[in-house]
């Protein structure tokens, strides 16, 4: 586990995202969990290059889809492996994760979760999760930032049992 703090204010800059991905790759990470996001990116090409760098080193990047309840196929959400000009994806090592609830009805996908047929890869439990909080306590919380580590942890366990897998398989 290698926690990397890239933003004190919650405003993630592309340079910091890029440097954190490269640092994690260079220091032996196999799975990068990114519970960050924004609707605007000044230097998405820097992040895209970092995602390609991670892919070249067989590192999986798992990212939260966001908590705005909108379609990210139509409204970009960064960082992303999607080129929003319609040319496709920049890498094959990026999983974008939305949130689901425990309800088995029309509200199965959490109302707050971003979604998208081409940009959100899968959904994981992210609603009403019992988790730690800053006050050294536990609480119930919700968000795609809680769903994403479920996928990251599962990927790490799968890689533990099948170490010859690549990020594409």
Backbone as a chain_set.jsonl record, in Angstrom:
{"seq": "XXXXXXXXXXXXXXXXXXXXXXXXXXXXXXXXXXXXXXXXXXXXXXXXXXXXXXXXXXXXXXXXXXXXXXXXXXXXXXXXXXXXXXXXXXXXXXXXXXXXXXXXXXXXXXXXXXXXXXXXXXXXXXXXXXXXXXXXXXXXXXXXXXXXXXXXXXXXXXXXXXXXXXXXX", "coords": {"N": [[0.858, -1.174, 0.0], [0.635, 2.112, -0.951], [0.054, 5.095, -0.187], [-0.622, 8.085, -1.888], [-0.745, 11.446, -1.699], [-2.197, 13.947, -3.477], [-3.463, 16.391, -3.548], [-4.243, 19.05, -1.563], [-6.405, 20.722, -1.472], [-8.476, 19.521, -2.814], [-8.575, 20.016, -5.464], [-7.459, 18.614, -8.069], [-4.575, 18.718, -9.954], [-3.49, 18.228, -13.319], [-0.736, 17.809, -13.695], [0.067, 16.891, -11.153], [-1.448, 14.537, -10.913], [-0.381, 13.072, -13.044], [2.334, 12.882, -12.226], [2.028, 11.4, -9.871], [1.002, 8.947, -10.809], [3.186, 8.057, -12.372], [5.164, 7.946, -10.384], [4.116, 5.955, -8.672], [4.139, 3.731, -10.429], [6.924, 3.555, -10.967], [7.792, 2.827, -8.481], [6.943, 0.271, -7.941], [4.162, -0.33, -7.841], [1.308, -2.352, -8.549], [-1.384, -2.141, -8.826], [-3.241, 0.765, -9.156], [-5.255, 2.83, -7.327], [-7.544, 5.306, -7.944], [-9.252, 7.673, -6.484], [-10.328, 10.181, -7.376], [-11.445, 13.09, -9.175], [-12.655, 15.228, -11.839], [-14.333, 17.73, -13.84], [-13.032, 19.076, -15.812], [-10.07, 19.274, -17.723], [-6.922, 20.519, -18.197], [-4.518, 19.564, -19.237], [-4.871, 16.901, -20.361], [-3.499, 15.211, -22.053], [-1.055, 14.775, -20.79], [-1.794, 13.163, -18.652], [-2.846, 11.033, -20.099], [-0.49, 10.083, -21.319], [0.819, 9.198, -19.007], [-0.91, 7.131, -18.239], [-0.508, 5.376, -20.387], [2.173, 4.824, -19.902], [1.932, 3.449, -17.474], [0.509, 1.233, -18.422], [2.437, 0.082, -20.136], [4.124, -0.897, -18.22], [2.675, -2.874, -17.064], [0.706, -2.166, -15.147], [-2.295, -1.781, -13.445], [-4.913, 0.605, -13.537], [-7.385, 1.901, -11.555], [-10.279, 3.75, -11.437], [-12.553, 6.12, -10.016], [-15.897, 6.72, -11.107], [-17.315, 9.008, -10.52], [-19.542, 11.254, -8.713], [-21.802, 12.681, -9.649], [-24.126, 11.984, -10.88], [-24.463, 11.979, -13.651], [-24.273, 11.32, -17.234], [-21.312, 10.196, -18.323], [-20.477, 9.645, -20.84], [-21.384, 11.685, -22.355], [-20.787, 13.997, -20.924], [-17.722, 14.911, -20.131], [-15.483, 13.434, -17.707], [-12.734, 13.57, -15.704], [-9.623, 12.183, -14.314], [-9.329, 10.264, -17.357], [-9.422, 7.453, -19.593], [-10.488, 7.791, -21.991], [-10.693, 9.344, -25.12], [-12.275, 12.179, -25.79], [-12.937, 13.071, -28.322], [-13.951, 11.192, -29.892], [-12.201, 9.254, -30.805], [-11.613, 6.997, -29.348], [-10.131, 4.87, -26.809], [-7.193, 5.528, -24.81], [-5.594, 3.72, -23.543], [-5.331, 0.291, -22.338], [-5.526, -0.43, -19.703], [-7.16, 0.657, -17.815], [-9.782, 0.999, -15.579], [-12.964, 2.186, -15.106], [-15.112, 2.986, -12.509], [-18.413, 2.74, -11.375], [-21.097, 3.225, -8.942], [-23.108, 0.931, -7.09], [-26.117, 0.008, -5.299], [-27.545, -1.839, -2.51], [-30.034, -2.526, -3.193], [-32.393, -4.313, -5.112], [-33.803, -3.3, -7.399], [-35.183, -0.756, -9.539], [-33.515, 1.2, -8.612], [-30.998, 0.193, -8.369], [-28.471, 0.956, -9.475], [-26.665, 3.453, -7.976], [-28.169, 6.575, -7.243], [-26.58, 8.866, -7.238], [-24.362, 8.148, -8.702], [-22.143, 8.517, -11.454], [-22.532, 7.48, -14.859], [-22.323, 5.562, -17.918], [-22.391, 4.126, -21.103], [-20.11, 3.591, -22.657], [-17.976, 4.678, -21.238], [-17.984, 4.065, -18.486], [-16.865, 1.28, -16.923], [-17.548, -0.795, -15.129], [-19.662, -1.568, -12.277], [-19.671, -1.326, -8.722], [-20.212, -2.191, -5.221], [-21.042, 0.735, -3.516], [-22.624, 2.225, -1.944], [-23.93, 3.185, 1.159], [-21.785, 2.183, 2.816], [-19.893, 0.841, 5.409], [-17.331, 2.463, 6.906], [-14.039, 3.862, 7.61], [-13.371, 7.102, 9.096], [-12.148, 10.506, 9.271], [-12.032, 11.232, 11.959], [-10.976, 9.181, 13.46], [-12.82, 7.166, 13.732], [-15.711, 5.177, 12.824], [-18.092, 5.193, 10.141], [-21.149, 5.318, 8.189], [-21.002, 5.661, 4.741], [-21.18, 6.894, 1.351], [-20.394, 6.615, -2.158], [-18.613, 6.778, -5.322], [-15.971, 6.684, -4.783], [-15.804, 4.87, -2.787], [-16.651, 2.568, -3.998], [-14.667, 2.088, -5.878], [-12.209, 1.193, -4.513], [-13.099, -1.35, -3.86], [-13.003, -2.716, -6.261], [-10.285, -2.385, -6.883], [-9.067, -3.793, -4.765], [-10.085, -6.365, -5.249], [-8.941, -6.87, -7.748], [-6.237, -6.902, -7.018], [-6.189, -9.182, -5.368], [-6.883, -11.166, -7.235], [-4.648, -10.98, -8.921], [-2.731, -11.854, -7.133], [-3.236, -14.585, -6.959], [-3.045, -15.321, -9.62], [-0.433, -14.582, -10.944], [0.712, -14.328, -13.476], [-1.001, -13.002, -15.128], [-1.88, -10.259, -17.276], [-2.436, -6.68, -17.48], [-4.303, -6.364, -19.46], [-5.74, -8.722, -19.541]], "CA": [[0.0, 0.0, 0.0], [1.449, 3.307, -1.139], [-0.835, 6.253, -0.33], [-0.028, 9.284, -2.457], [-1.649, 12.589, -1.525], [-1.841, 14.865, -4.559], [-4.191, 17.655, -3.511], [-4.725, 19.466, -0.242], [-7.653, 21.477, -1.6], [-9.474, 18.776, -3.565], [-8.476, 20.445, -6.854], [-6.359, 17.834, -8.61], [-3.952, 19.257, -11.168], [-3.029, 17.169, -14.219], [0.677, 17.55, -13.42], [0.167, 16.085, -9.935], [-1.989, 13.214, -11.24], [0.633, 12.436, -13.89], [3.521, 12.549, -11.426], [1.677, 10.342, -8.918], [0.934, 7.68, -11.556], [4.554, 7.656, -12.72], [5.857, 7.594, -9.132], [3.607, 4.653, -8.233], [4.67, 2.722, -11.359], [8.369, 3.442, -10.763], [8.076, 2.289, -7.156], [6.486, -1.095, -7.811], [2.715, -0.548, -7.751], [0.674, -3.223, -9.54], [-2.739, -1.603, -8.968], [-3.368, 2.144, -8.689], [-6.626, 3.224, -7.046], [-7.658, 6.764, -8.036], [-10.548, 8.186, -6.051], [-10.266, 11.614, -7.671], [-12.119, 13.378, -10.424], [-13.009, 16.609, -12.158], [-15.02, 17.843, -15.117], [-12.222, 19.828, -16.764], [-8.663, 18.895, -17.708], [-6.114, 21.375, -19.064], [-3.435, 18.806, -19.866], [-5.25, 15.499, -20.362], [-2.481, 14.436, -22.773], [-0.046, 14.36, -19.805], [-2.374, 12.029, -17.923], [-2.901, 9.928, -21.069], [0.872, 9.544, -21.428], [1.094, 8.465, -17.762], [-1.682, 5.879, -18.309], [0.225, 4.509, -21.316], [3.38, 4.412, -19.178], [1.497, 2.409, -16.539], [0.175, 0.047, -19.211], [3.707, -0.501, -20.586], [4.732, -1.563, -17.067], [1.71, -3.857, -16.577], [0.069, -1.634, -13.941], [-3.721, -1.527, -13.594], [-5.39, 1.855, -12.953], [-8.814, 1.814, -11.259], [-10.695, 5.136, -11.202], [-13.973, 6.319, -9.689], [-16.646, 7.356, -12.193], [-17.803, 10.306, -10.061], [-20.781, 11.273, -7.941], [-22.644, 13.775, -10.125], [-25.349, 11.426, -11.437], [-24.636, 12.275, -15.072], [-23.733, 10.416, -18.238], [-19.964, 10.641, -18.669], [-20.287, 9.522, -22.289], [-21.745, 12.984, -22.917], [-20.182, 15.059, -20.115], [-16.428, 14.35, -19.722], [-15.067, 13.385, -16.307], [-11.304, 13.25, -15.76], [-8.87, 11.613, -15.434], [-10.035, 9.265, -18.141], [-8.662, 6.853, -20.69], [-11.282, 8.05, -23.187], [-10.452, 10.576, -25.86], [-13.638, 12.616, -26.015], [-13.183, 13.498, -29.703], [-14.507, 10.038, -30.582], [-11.166, 8.359, -31.339], [-11.493, 5.784, -28.545], [-9.401, 4.848, -25.545], [-5.747, 5.705, -24.953], [-4.888, 2.587, -22.938], [-6.156, -0.877, -22.007], [-5.255, -0.789, -18.311], [-7.939, 1.617, -17.036], [-11.149, 0.58, -15.261], [-13.75, 3.278, -14.534], [-16.055, 2.279, -11.637], [-19.597, 3.4, -10.835], [-21.583, 2.705, -7.66], [-24.419, 0.281, -6.972], [-26.668, -0.117, -3.95], [-27.931, -3.213, -2.158], [-31.418, -2.698, -3.633], [-32.529, -5.079, -6.353], [-34.915, -2.722, -8.145], [-34.741, 0.244, -10.509], [-32.511, 2.068, -7.991], [-29.799, -0.615, -8.147], [-27.36, 1.886, -9.686], [-26.837, 4.568, -7.038], [-28.667, 7.794, -7.907], [-25.488, 9.843, -7.348], [-23.257, 7.627, -9.504], [-22.028, 8.768, -12.885], [-22.749, 6.278, -15.655], [-22.017, 5.731, -19.337], [-22.256, 2.827, -21.774], [-18.753, 3.359, -23.163], [-16.927, 5.221, -20.367], [-17.988, 3.408, -17.171], [-16.598, -0.121, -17.251], [-18.308, -1.689, -14.252], [-20.214, -0.987, -11.056], [-19.356, -2.096, -7.514], [-20.892, -1.619, -4.05], [-20.52, 2.028, -3.103], [-23.667, 2.942, -1.222], [-24.115, 2.756, 2.551], [-20.622, 1.365, 3.167], [-19.341, 1.1, 6.743], [-15.939, 2.779, 6.615], [-13.345, 4.753, 8.547], [-13.451, 8.532, 8.807], [-11.003, 11.272, 9.762], [-12.042, 11.388, 13.416], [-10.562, 7.917, 14.062], [-14.064, 6.46, 14.015], [-16.335, 4.554, 11.669], [-19.382, 5.756, 9.779], [-21.738, 4.873, 6.931], [-20.764, 6.659, 3.718], [-21.487, 6.447, -0.007], [-19.695, 7.297, -3.238], [-17.81, 5.931, -6.205], [-14.663, 6.542, -4.139], [-15.894, 3.672, -1.953], [-16.791, 1.441, -4.921], [-13.402, 1.88, -6.589], [-11.292, 0.295, -3.805], [-13.62, -2.73, -3.918], [-12.47, -3.271, -7.507], [-8.817, -2.429, -6.751], [-8.736, -4.905, -3.87], [-10.386, -7.619, -5.948], [-7.905, -7.038, -8.773], [-4.993, -7.285, -6.332], [-6.328, -10.586, -4.947], [-6.806, -12.005, -8.443], [-3.247, -10.988, -9.348], [-1.994, -12.663, -6.171], [-3.433, -15.99, -7.309], [-2.697, -15.516, -11.028], [0.575, -13.537, -11.178], [1.124, -14.216, -14.875], [-1.965, -12.194, -15.87], [-1.476, -8.9, -17.642], [-3.527, -5.733, -17.245], [-5.293, -6.498, -20.51], [-6.489, -9.989, -19.414]], "C": [[0.895, 1.224, 0.0], [0.518, 4.514, -1.285], [-0.078, 7.467, -0.85], [-1.068, 10.398, -2.398], [-1.277, 13.641, -2.558], [-2.524, 16.218, -4.474], [-4.699, 17.959, -2.115], [-6.096, 20.116, -0.327], [-8.762, 20.703, -2.29], [-9.505, 19.161, -5.038], [-7.258, 19.77, -7.464], [-5.851, 18.441, -9.905], [-3.397, 18.109, -12.001], [-1.564, 16.813, -13.984], [0.825, 16.631, -12.206], [-0.363, 14.67, -10.153], [-0.953, 12.422, -12.029], [1.837, 11.989, -13.07], [3.23, 11.428, -10.428], [1.595, 8.984, -9.613], [2.344, 7.182, -11.86], [5.348, 7.229, -11.481], [5.419, 6.208, -8.664], [4.155, 3.526, -9.113], [6.149, 2.481, -11.082], [8.733, 2.825, -9.424], [7.344, 0.979, -6.879], [4.998, -1.34, -7.662], [2.257, -1.496, -8.855], [-0.746, -2.747, -9.843], [-2.74, -0.197, -8.39], [-4.853, 2.444, -8.527], [-6.691, 4.75, -7.074], [-9.086, 7.187, -7.699], [-10.519, 9.705, -6.157], [-11.039, 11.854, -8.956], [-12.489, 14.833, -10.573], [-13.626, 16.645, -13.553], [-14.203, 18.569, -16.183], [-10.762, 19.43, -16.617], [-7.893, 19.769, -18.706], [-5.091, 20.589, -19.865], [-3.724, 17.309, -19.819], [-4.213, 14.639, -21.083], [-1.352, 13.991, -21.834], [-0.531, 13.125, -19.059], [-2.45, 10.816, -18.844], [-1.532, 9.281, -21.239], [1.236, 8.732, -20.182], [0.329, 7.144, -17.736], [-1.008, 4.891, -19.259], [1.496, 3.975, -20.663], [3.044, 3.292, -18.19], [1.181, 1.117, -17.291], [1.446, -0.671, -19.686], [4.398, -1.275, -19.475], [3.769, -2.527, -16.369], [1.062, -3.437, -15.252], [-1.381, -1.285, -14.268], [-4.096, -0.224, -12.89], [-6.91, 1.748, -12.801], [-9.261, 3.193, -10.781], [-12.192, 5.21, -10.897], [-14.665, 7.103, -10.798], [-17.182, 8.73, -11.811], [-19.203, 10.237, -9.472], [-21.73, 12.394, -8.358], [-23.951, 13.295, -10.738], [-25.562, 11.732, -12.906], [-23.931, 11.259, -15.957], [-22.364, 10.926, -18.679], [-19.588, 10.305, -20.116], [-20.493, 10.884, -22.94], [-21.079, 14.157, -22.198], [-18.86, 14.52, -19.564], [-16.154, 14.458, -18.224], [-13.642, 12.834, -16.29], [-10.757, 12.873, -14.387], [-9.643, 10.483, -16.099], [-9.094, 8.669, -19.179], [-9.39, 7.048, -22.015], [-10.85, 9.37, -23.819], [-11.832, 11.047, -26.307], [-13.896, 13.195, -27.406], [-13.696, 12.336, -30.548], [-13.485, 9.059, -31.118], [-10.92, 7.14, -30.463], [-10.733, 5.964, -27.256], [-7.904, 4.966, -25.787], [-4.957, 4.531, -24.387], [-5.873, 1.467, -22.618], [-5.96, -1.334, -20.568], [-6.085, 0.041, -17.338], [-9.348, 1.079, -16.836], [-11.839, 1.745, -14.566], [-14.947, 2.656, -13.804], [-17.181, 3.186, -11.153], [-20.041, 2.705, -9.56], [-22.956, 2.057, -7.797], [-24.82, 0.22, -5.502], [-26.929, -1.588, -3.645], [-29.35, -3.522, -2.621], [-31.462, -3.432, -4.976], [-33.76, -4.596, -7.119], [-34.357, -1.67, -9.104], [-33.707, 1.211, -9.94], [-31.221, 1.306, -7.666], [-28.525, 0.201, -8.371], [-27.629, 3.088, -8.789], [-27.212, 5.836, -7.793], [-27.557, 8.818, -8.124], [-24.414, 9.426, -8.338], [-23.301, 8.112, -10.945], [-22.144, 7.439, -13.607], [-22.365, 6.577, -17.099], [-21.763, 4.386, -19.976], [-20.829, 2.556, -22.235], [-17.663, 3.794, -22.184], [-16.894, 4.612, -18.972], [-17.921, 1.907, -17.431], [-17.384, -1.106, -16.407], [-18.777, -0.934, -13.02], [-19.905, -1.915, -9.891], [-20.088, -1.456, -6.333], [-20.229, -0.322, -3.593], [-21.535, 2.849, -2.329], [-23.87, 2.315, 0.154], [-23.028, 1.767, 2.978], [-20.111, 1.8, 4.545], [-17.837, 1.278, 6.587], [-15.33, 3.673, 7.692], [-13.57, 6.203, 8.143], [-12.318, 9.244, 9.543], [-10.933, 11.359, 11.281], [-11.637, 10.116, 14.159], [-11.764, 7.083, 14.508], [-14.526, 5.756, 12.748], [-17.665, 5.231, 11.397], [-19.884, 5.091, 8.497], [-21.54, 5.995, 5.918], [-21.074, 6.051, 2.35], [-20.659, 7.234, -1.009], [-18.928, 6.326, -4.115], [-16.387, 5.781, -5.671], [-14.65, 5.385, -3.145], [-16.042, 2.424, -2.822], [-15.453, 1.079, -5.566], [-12.418, 0.99, -5.825], [-11.791, -1.147, -3.728], [-13.052, -3.434, -5.148], [-10.95, -3.398, -7.42], [-8.384, -3.605, -5.889], [-8.982, -6.252, -4.523], [-9.328, -7.904, -7.012], [-6.591, -7.487, -8.145], [-5.046, -8.741, -5.879], [-6.25, -11.533, -6.138], [-5.359, -12.108, -8.913], [-2.372, -11.816, -8.408], [-2.071, -14.147, -6.533], [-3.032, -16.318, -8.74], [-1.663, -14.461, -11.437], [1.013, -13.372, -12.629], [0.113, -13.416, -15.719], [-1.362, -10.834, -16.226], [-2.662, -7.965, -17.407], [-4.612, -5.831, -18.301], [-6.17, -7.747, -20.361], [-7.041, -10.161, -18.035]], "O": [[1.791, 1.361, 0.833], [0.222, 4.918, -2.409], [0.973, 7.832, -0.322], [-2.144, 10.287, -2.986], [-0.168, 14.175, -2.526], [-2.2, 17.115, -5.252], [-5.496, 17.205, -1.556], [-6.867, 20.071, 0.632], [-9.893, 21.186, -2.348], [-10.362, 18.688, -5.783], [-6.148, 20.297, -7.384], [-6.619, 18.65, -10.844], [-2.892, 17.129, -11.453], [-1.191, 15.643, -14.064], [1.624, 15.694, -12.232], [0.208, 13.709, -9.638], [-0.679, 11.26, -11.73], [2.303, 10.857, -13.202], [4.097, 10.594, -10.168], [2.062, 7.981, -9.073], [2.656, 6.014, -11.63], [6.112, 6.264, -11.529], [6.255, 5.381, -8.301], [4.583, 2.49, -8.604], [6.583, 1.333, -10.975], [9.854, 2.351, -9.243], [7.143, 0.611, -5.721], [4.598, -2.469, -7.377], [2.769, -1.443, -9.973], [-1.251, -2.918, -10.953], [-2.293, 0.014, -7.263], [-5.621, 2.325, -9.481], [-5.981, 5.417, -6.322], [-9.998, 7.074, -8.518], [-10.667, 10.418, -5.164], [-11.263, 10.928, -9.735], [-12.62, 15.572, -9.597], [-13.464, 15.714, -14.342], [-14.635, 18.669, -17.332], [-10.273, 19.268, -15.499], [-8.177, 19.758, -19.904], [-4.824, 20.901, -21.026], [-2.92, 16.535, -19.299], [-4.059, 13.461, -20.76], [-0.751, 12.94, -22.057], [0.217, 12.167, -18.86], [-2.154, 9.697, -18.424], [-1.43, 8.056, -21.297], [1.888, 7.694, -20.29], [0.857, 6.138, -17.262], [-0.945, 3.697, -18.965], [1.854, 2.812, -20.85], [3.778, 2.309, -18.082], [1.548, 0.03, -16.844], [1.516, -1.899, -19.641], [5.167, -2.199, -19.742], [4.007, -2.945, -15.236], [0.892, -4.256, -14.349], [-1.659, -0.584, -15.242], [-3.647, 0.026, -11.771], [-7.63, 1.535, -13.776], [-8.695, 3.741, -9.836], [-12.99, 4.456, -11.453], [-14.092, 8.037, -11.36], [-17.475, 9.54, -12.691], [-19.948, 9.285, -9.705], [-22.391, 12.992, -7.509], [-24.803, 14.113, -11.083], [-26.7, 11.748, -13.376], [-23.116, 10.458, -15.501], [-22.266, 11.966, -19.33], [-18.494, 10.648, -20.565], [-19.861, 11.203, -23.948], [-20.835, 15.198, -22.807], [-18.876, 13.739, -18.612], [-16.535, 15.427, -17.568], [-13.387, 11.748, -16.811], [-11.375, 13.214, -13.378], [-10.492, 9.838, -15.485], [-8.11, 9.288, -19.585], [-8.958, 6.53, -23.045], [-10.669, 10.376, -23.133], [-12.483, 10.385, -27.115], [-14.965, 13.755, -27.647], [-13.859, 12.464, -31.762], [-13.853, 8.117, -31.821], [-10.08, 6.311, -30.812], [-10.69, 7.052, -26.681], [-7.402, 4.559, -26.835], [-3.782, 4.361, -24.71], [-7.087, 1.669, -22.625], [-6.202, -2.498, -20.247], [-5.749, 0.121, -16.156], [-10.032, 0.743, -17.802], [-11.352, 2.238, -13.549], [-15.707, 1.891, -14.398], [-16.939, 4.257, -10.596], [-19.439, 1.716, -9.142], [-23.835, 2.548, -8.505], [-23.995, 0.359, -4.598], [-26.574, -2.468, -4.428], [-29.823, -4.647, -2.463], [-30.644, -3.176, -5.859], [-34.647, -5.384, -7.447], [-33.172, -1.704, -9.438], [-33.086, 1.963, -10.692], [-30.449, 1.719, -6.8], [-27.603, 0.15, -7.557], [-28.71, 3.674, -8.844], [-26.648, 6.136, -8.845], [-27.594, 9.564, -9.103], [-23.628, 10.265, -8.776], [-24.356, 8.119, -11.579], [-21.881, 6.387, -13.025], [-22.11, 7.729, -17.451], [-20.995, 3.584, -19.445], [-20.381, 1.41, -22.207], [-16.53, 3.323, -22.288], [-15.845, 4.645, -18.327], [-18.801, 1.336, -18.075], [-17.836, -2.136, -16.908], [-18.345, 0.189, -12.756], [-19.878, -3.136, -10.047], [-20.534, -0.313, -6.426], [-19.03, -0.279, -3.32], [-21.325, 4.038, -2.087], [-23.969, 1.096, 0.297], [-23.319, 0.664, 3.439], [-19.925, 2.99, 4.801], [-17.142, 0.347, 6.181], [-16.031, 4.173, 8.572], [-13.914, 6.496, 6.998], [-11.616, 8.634, 10.348], [-9.847, 11.545, 11.829], [-11.918, 9.977, 15.349], [-11.72, 6.392, 15.526], [-13.826, 5.74, 11.735], [-18.292, 5.777, 12.305], [-19.137, 4.393, 7.812], [-21.868, 7.148, 6.196], [-21.211, 4.835, 2.219], [-20.269, 8.373, -0.752], [-18.629, 5.201, -3.712], [-15.674, 4.857, -6.06], [-13.579, 4.965, -2.707], [-15.607, 1.341, -2.429], [-15.15, -0.097, -5.771], [-11.832, 0.096, -6.435], [-10.993, -2.067, -3.551], [-12.669, -4.602, -5.085], [-10.389, -4.41, -7.839], [-7.449, -4.327, -6.235], [-8.184, -7.176, -4.37], [-8.876, -9.039, -7.16], [-5.909, -8.359, -8.685], [-4.052, -9.459, -5.994], [-5.618, -12.586, -6.056], [-4.894, -13.193, -9.262], [-1.385, -12.411, -8.84], [-1.083, -14.873, -6.422], [-2.711, -17.467, -9.045], [-1.984, -13.545, -12.194], [1.628, -12.362, -12.972], [0.353, -13.181, -16.903], [-0.456, -10.34, -15.555], [-3.776, -8.429, -17.16], [-5.743, -5.415, -18.052], [-7.229, -7.83, -20.983], [-7.694, -11.165, -17.752]]}, "num_chains": 1, "name": "protein.A"}
